[in-house]
Amino acid sequence: MTRKARFKHLECVVFSPPFKVTKKSPIALNEVVLFLGDIPNVPGHCAVVKYNGEVVWLVHPQDFRKAKEDEL
């Protein structure tokens, strides 16, 4: 099943999951990251890159929201 990406490639997004994060996450709550894209052969997962250059993959795109102008 192919689903259109929620975000554009290289769009700034904010880690803001709809639930309380209970375990250690590689991305801090409300951290701005760059959306690299959905992972085609792993439905429901995407890759992002942090400001320090660290790539984080196999994260859920629904845990992000578009960044607001004042967050950039």
Buried (B, 14 or more C-beta within 10 A) or exposed (E): EEEEEBBEEEBBBBBEBEEEEEEEBEBEEEBBBBBBBBBEEEEEBBBBBBEEEEEBEEBEBEBBBBBEEEEE
